[in-house]
Amino acid sequence: MSRIRVGHLASARAGQGAGDGGPLRFLLGAMLTLAFSLGTTAWAQPRPNNRGDVTKEQVERAIKEGVRFLKSEQRADGSWLDRDPKAKAGTTSLVTLALLTAGESPEEPKVAKALSYLQGFTADDMRSIYAVSLQTMAFAAADPKRYELRIAANAAWLERAQLKPGDVHLYPGSWTYTPAKERSGDNSNTQYALLGLNAASEAGVPIKPEVWALSRAYWERGQRNDGGWNYYPDEGQSSSGSMSCAGVSSLIITGLRRYQGHEVLVGDNVRMCGEGSFNPALQRGIDWLAANFSVTQNINRGQQWKYYYLYGLERAGRLAGVRMFGPHDWYREGARELVAAQGKTTGEWKGSEVYDTFPELATSFALLFLSSICMPRAIWMRCACGDPAPCRLSVR
C-alpha cells in the first residue's frame, strides 16, 4: 500500500546539545524563512490582509514565548496537570510533542524530564486512545530508535483497540475512548489513533494492512454528501471544520493519495504513462475545507475546539501537500490569527470554550500549528515540469 510519507525530524536532532537549539532550531528558522519568502511567488493566490500580514520574526517570537509558557507550567515530577482524568498523562504527552515540534531538544532538561515521566506509563496504564496515541507521537518525535519498543507496544495496543466487524458497537474501522469498546467509535478518537499509528509506521513499526484498510473504508462510508465529516458518521448536524480536517488527514494516512497515477506495467512497457486523476473522496474533502475556510473559528462550531481544529487544519494541509485551500494560504492566515491571539505577557493561548479554556492544551495546539516546518519544499514551489499547482508529496 502506498502511503504518504511525512517524515520526522529525529535525524536533525542528532548531535543536538541540550538547550542550544542545535540543527533543529536552525532548520525551523530556515523553513520559516522559506515559507514566508516564497509566499509572494507568482502562483500564490491573493491573500486577505485586513489584520496586516504576519512576519517570520513574529512567528518565531510567538513560538519562543509559547515554549516559555509551557515550560513554566511543568510540575516537579516532569508532568503537566491532566486536564482530562480519563486520559492519564495525555496532557504531558501533548505538551511534550509540542515542545519537540517547536524545536526543543529531547536532551533539554525539562523535555528530558517529561520524557522520563512518560516512560512510567504503559498503554495498559493509560487505557485511553488519546493518551496512548499522543505518547506514541511524542516518543517518535523524540527518538524513534531509543523508544522503539515502547512505540511498537503502543501500536499493537492501538491495533487491538480498533472496532472490528462483529463487535457490539457501531462503526468497524473506528476507535472509541478505551480498548473496552464500550461505545460506538467516533471520528475524533479515530483521527488520533491513526496519527499515533502513522508515527509508529514512520518509526519503522509495521502496521497490519487490514487496520489501514478497515479504517479507510470507515472514513469513506462516513463522508457526508457535502464532502465534509462530522463527529459520528450518521450525526444529523452539519459538517464541522475539525472533523473534516480529520477526514482528509485520515484518508491520506490510511493509503489514499490526492492524485492517483494510472500507469500500469505490462511486460517491460509502461502503459498510460503520465495519466492519472484526483481521488474523488479526498478531493471532495479538500474542496469542502476550501469552500468553508476559516481560521477564526472551528467551522460550523464557533469557538468550540478552535485550537484543536487549527492543529487538525495543519495536519490536513501538510498531509495533503497543499499550500492553499481555494484562495486561502492556510499557514499564513492561521499564523496571523495565532500571533494576534497570543497573550502578550504570558505567551499563552487560551480559548473560550470547552478544553480550549486550559492554556496548556490551547498553547500546545497553537505551537503544533506554528511549528509546521516539516512540510516538503514542494508545497511552496512550482513543479519543475511547470505544473501551476504545488507539487505532490512523495509516496512510499
C-alpha positions in Angstrom: 0.0 0.0 0.0 1.3 3.4 -0.9 1.1 5.9 1.9 2.1 9.5 2.2 5.5 9.9 3.9 5.5 12.9 6.1 8.7 12.3 8.0 10.1 13.1 11.4 12.9 15.4 12.4 14.7 12.9 14.6 17.7 12.9 12.2 18.0 16.6 12.5 18.3 16.2 16.3 21.4 14.0 16.0 24.2 15.7 18.0 21.9 18.5 19.2 23.1 19.7 22.6 20.8 20.4 25.5 19.4 23.9 25.5 21.4 25.1 22.4 18.7 24.6 19.8 21.2 23.0 17.5 20.4 22.0 13.9 16.7 21.6 14.5 16.4 25.2 15.7 18.3 26.3 12.7 16.1 24.2 10.5 12.9 25.7 12.0 14.2 29.2 11.2 15.3 28.3 7.7 11.9 26.7 6.9 10.0 29.7 8.2 12.2 31.9 6.0 11.3 29.7 3.0 7.6 29.7 3.9 7.4 33.5 4.1 9.7 34.4 1.3 8.0 32.0 -1.2 4.6 33.2 -0.2 5.0 36.1 -2.6 5.7 33.9 -5.7 3.5 34.3 -8.7 1.5 31.1 -8.2 0.3 32.2 -4.8 -3.3 33.5 -4.7 -4.1 36.9 -3.3 -4.4 36.9 0.5 -6.7 39.0 2.7 -4.7 41.5 4.7 -7.3 43.0 7.0 -5.1 42.5 10.1 -1.8 43.2 8.4 0.5 40.4 7.2 2.4 38.3 9.7 6.2 38.1 9.6 8.7 35.3 10.1 10.1 37.2 13.1 6.6 37.5 14.7 6.1 33.7 14.3 9.5 32.9 15.7 8.8 35.1 18.7 5.4 33.6 19.2 6.9 30.1 19.2 9.6 31.1 21.7 7.0 32.7 24.1 4.7 29.7 23.8 7.6 27.4 24.7 8.5 29.6 27.6 4.9 29.4 28.9 4.6 25.6 28.7 7.9 25.1 30.5 6.8 27.4 33.3 3.8 25.2 33.9 5.7 21.9 34.3 5.4 20.3 37.6 8.3 18.9 39.7 7.8 15.4 38.5 8.1 16.4 34.9 4.4 16.3 34.1 1.7 18.8 33.3 -1.7 18.7 35.1 -4.0 16.2 33.4 -7.0 18.2 32.2 -8.9 15.0 31.4 -8.6 12.5 34.2 -9.7 9.7 31.8 -6.6 10.4 29.6 -3.8 9.8 32.1 -0.6 11.5 31.1 -2.3 12.8 28.0 -1.7 16.4 28.7 2.0 15.7 29.3 2.3 13.8 26.0 0.6 16.6 24.1 2.8 19.3 25.7 6.0 17.2 25.1 5.1 16.7 21.5 4.5 20.4 21.1 7.9 21.3 22.6 9.7 18.8 20.4 7.9 20.0 17.3 8.8 23.6 18.2 12.5 22.7 18.1 13.3 21.8 21.7 15.9 19.0 22.1 15.0 15.7 23.8 18.1 16.4 25.9 16.9 19.8 27.1 16.3 19.3 30.9 12.6 20.0 31.0 11.9 17.9 27.9 14.1 15.1 29.2 12.2 15.1 32.5 8.9 15.0 30.7 10.0 12.0 28.6 11.3 10.2 31.7 7.9 10.8 33.3 6.1 9.4 30.3 8.2 6.3 30.3 6.5 5.4 33.6 3.2 4.8 31.8 2.4 1.9 29.6 -0.6 1.7 27.3 -2.4 -0.5 29.8 -1.7 2.1 32.5 -3.3 4.8 30.4 -6.1 2.9 28.7 -7.0 5.9 26.6 -6.9 6.2 22.8 -5.9 9.9 23.0 -3.2 9.4 25.7 -1.6 6.3 24.0 -1.7 8.0 20.6 -0.1 11.2 21.9 2.6 9.3 23.8 3.4 7.4 20.7 3.8 10.6 18.7 5.9 12.2 21.4 8.3 9.2 21.6 8.6 9.0 17.8 9.3 12.7 17.6 12.0 12.5 20.4 14.0 9.5 19.3 12.3 6.6 17.4 15.3 4.3 17.9 15.6 4.8 21.7 11.8 4.4 22.2 11.3 1.7 19.6 10.0 -1.0 21.9 7.5 1.4 23.6 6.3 2.7 20.2 5.8 -0.9 18.9 3.9 -1.9 22.1 1.7 1.2 21.8 1.0 0.5 18.1 0.0 -3.1 18.9 -2.3 -1.9 21.6 -4.0 0.6 19.2 -4.4 -2.1 16.6 -6.2 -4.3 19.1 -8.4 -1.4 20.3 -9.8 -0.8 16.8 -13.5 -1.7 16.4 -13.9 -4.7 14.2 -16.8 -6.2 12.2 -18.8 -8.3 14.7 -18.1 -6.0 17.7 -21.2 -5.0 19.6 -20.9 -1.3 18.9 -21.1 0.6 15.7 -18.6 1.7 13.1 -15.9 -1.0 12.4 -12.7 0.6 11.5 -13.0 3.4 14.0 -11.9 3.8 17.6 -13.7 4.9 20.8 -12.2 6.2 24.0 -10.9 3.0 25.5 -10.0 -0.6 24.4 -13.0 -1.9 26.2 -15.0 -0.7 23.2 -17.9 0.2 25.5 -19.4 2.6 23.0 -19.5 3.4 19.3 -16.4 4.8 17.6 -16.1 8.4 16.6 -14.0 10.5 14.2 -12.0 12.3 16.8 -10.7 9.2 18.6 -10.1 7.6 15.2 -8.1 10.5 13.9 -5.7 10.4 16.9 -5.4 6.6 16.8 -4.3 7.0 13.1 -1.9 9.8 13.9 -0.3 7.6 16.5 -0.1 4.6 14.2 1.3 6.8 11.4 4.0 8.0 13.8 4.8 4.4 14.7 4.9 3.4 11.0 7.3 6.2 10.2 9.4 5.0 13.1 9.7 1.6 11.4 7.0 -0.3 13.2 4.9 -2.5 10.7 1.2 -1.8 10.9 -1.2 -4.5 9.8 -2.6 -3.7 6.3 -6.1 -4.7 7.4 -6.0 -1.9 10.1 -5.4 0.7 7.4 -8.0 -0.8 5.0 -10.7 -1.1 7.6 -10.3 2.5 8.7 -10.1 3.8 5.2 -13.4 2.2 4.4 -14.9 3.7 7.6 -13.9 7.2 6.6 -15.1 6.8 3.0 -18.5 5.5 4.2 -18.8 8.3 6.7 -18.2 11.2 4.3 -21.3 13.4 4.0 -22.9 14.5 0.8 -21.3 17.9 1.1 -17.8 16.4 1.2 -17.2 17.0 4.9 -17.4 14.9 8.1 -19.0 15.1 11.5 -18.2 13.6 14.9 -20.2 10.5 14.2 -20.8 9.2 10.6 -24.6 9.4 11.0 -24.9 12.5 13.1 -27.5 15.0 11.9 -25.6 18.2 12.4 -23.7 20.0 9.7 -20.2 19.0 8.8 -17.6 20.6 11.1 -14.1 22.0 10.4 -12.3 19.9 12.9 -13.8 16.6 11.8 -13.5 17.4 8.1 -9.8 18.0 8.7 -9.7 14.7 10.4 -11.3 13.0 7.4 -8.8 14.5 4.9 -5.8 13.5 7.1 -7.1 10.1 7.9 -7.8 9.2 4.3 -4.2 10.0 3.4 -2.7 8.2 6.4 -4.7 5.1 5.5 -3.4 5.0 2.0 -5.2 7.3 -0.4 -3.3 9.9 -2.5 -4.8 13.1 -3.6 -3.5 12.3 -7.1 -3.6 8.7 -8.2 -1.4 7.7 -11.2 -2.9 5.3 -13.7 0.3 3.9 -15.0 0.5 0.1 -15.3 3.5 -2.1 -16.1 2.8 -4.6 -19.0 5.9 -6.7 -19.5 8.7 -4.2 -20.0 6.4 -1.4 -21.0 4.7 1.3 -19.0 1.1 1.9 -20.3 -0.9 5.1 -19.6 2.3 6.9 -18.6 1.7 10.3 -17.0 -2.1 9.7 -16.8 -4.0 9.9 -13.6 -6.8 11.5 -11.7 -7.6 13.1 -8.4 -9.1 10.8 -5.8 -12.8 11.9 -5.5 -13.3 11.4 -1.8 -10.1 13.2 -0.9 -10.7 16.0 -3.3 -14.3 16.5 -2.0 -12.9 16.9 1.5 -10.3 19.4 0.4 -12.9 21.3 -1.6 -15.2 21.4 1.5 -12.4 23.0 3.5 -11.7 25.5 0.7 -15.3 26.5 0.4 -15.9 26.9 4.1 -12.4 28.0 5.2 -11.9 29.8 8.5 -9.1 30.3 11.0 -11.1 32.4 13.4 -13.4 29.6 14.4 -14.0 25.8 14.1 -16.2 25.8 11.0 -19.8 25.4 11.9 -19.0 25.0 15.6 -17.9 28.5 16.5 -15.3 28.7 19.3 -15.7 25.1 20.4 -12.4 23.2 19.9 -10.9 26.1 17.9 -7.2 25.3 18.7 -7.8 21.6 18.3 -9.3 22.4 14.9 -6.3 24.6 13.9 -3.9 21.7 14.6 -6.2 19.5 12.5 -6.1 22.1 9.7 -2.3 21.9 9.8 -2.4 18.1 9.6 -4.8 18.2 6.7 -2.8 20.9 4.8 0.5 19.2 5.3 -0.5 15.7 4.7 -2.5 16.6 1.6 0.5 18.6 0.3 -1.4 21.8 -0.3 -0.3 25.3 0.5 -3.8 26.8 -0.4 -7.3 25.8 0.4 -9.0 27.6 -2.5 -7.7 31.2 -2.3 -6.6 30.7 1.3 -3.0 30.3 2.3 -3.8 28.2 5.4 -0.4 28.7 7.1 -0.2 32.4 6.7 -3.8 33.1 7.7 -3.6 30.7 10.7 -0.2 32.2 11.8 -1.6 35.7 11.6 -4.6 34.6 13.7 -2.4 32.9 16.3 0.1 35.7 16.6 -2.7 38.2 17.2 -4.4 35.9 19.8 -1.4 35.1 22.0 -1.2 36.5 25.5 1.4 39.3 25.1 2.8 39.0 28.6 2.2 35.3 29.4 3.0 33.8 26.0 -0.1 31.5 26.3 -3.0 30.9 24.1 -6.4 30.4 25.7 -9.9 29.9 24.2 -13.3 30.5 25.5 -15.0 27.1 25.0 -14.5 23.5 26.4 -10.9 22.3 26.7 -9.5 25.4 24.9 -10.0 27.2 28.2 -7.0 25.3 29.5 -3.9 27.2 28.3 -1.6 24.2 28.3 -3.8 22.5 25.7 -4.5 25.5 23.6 -0.9 26.6 23.6 0.3 23.1 22.6 -2.1 23.0 19.7 -1.0 26.6 18.7 2.7 25.6 18.7 2.0 22.4 16.7 0.4 24.6 14.0 3.0 27.3 14.0 5.9 24.9 14.0 4.7 23.2 10.9 8.2 23.4 9.4 8.5 19.8 8.1 6.3 20.5 5.0 8.3 19.4 2.0 9.7 22.2 -0.1 7.3 21.1 -2.9 4.4 22.7 -1.1 5.9 26.1 -1.5 7.2 25.9 -5.1 6.1 25.1 -8.6 6.7 21.7 -10.0 9.8 21.5 -12.2 7.6 20.4 -15.1 5.7 23.7 -15.0 2.6 22.4 -13.3 1.0 25.6 -11.8 -0.2 23.6 -8.8 2.1 22.8 -5.9 4.0 19.6 -6.3 2.6 16.5 -4.7 4.3 14.8 -1.8 6.5 11.7 -2.4 4.9 8.4 -1.6 6.3 5.1 -0.5 
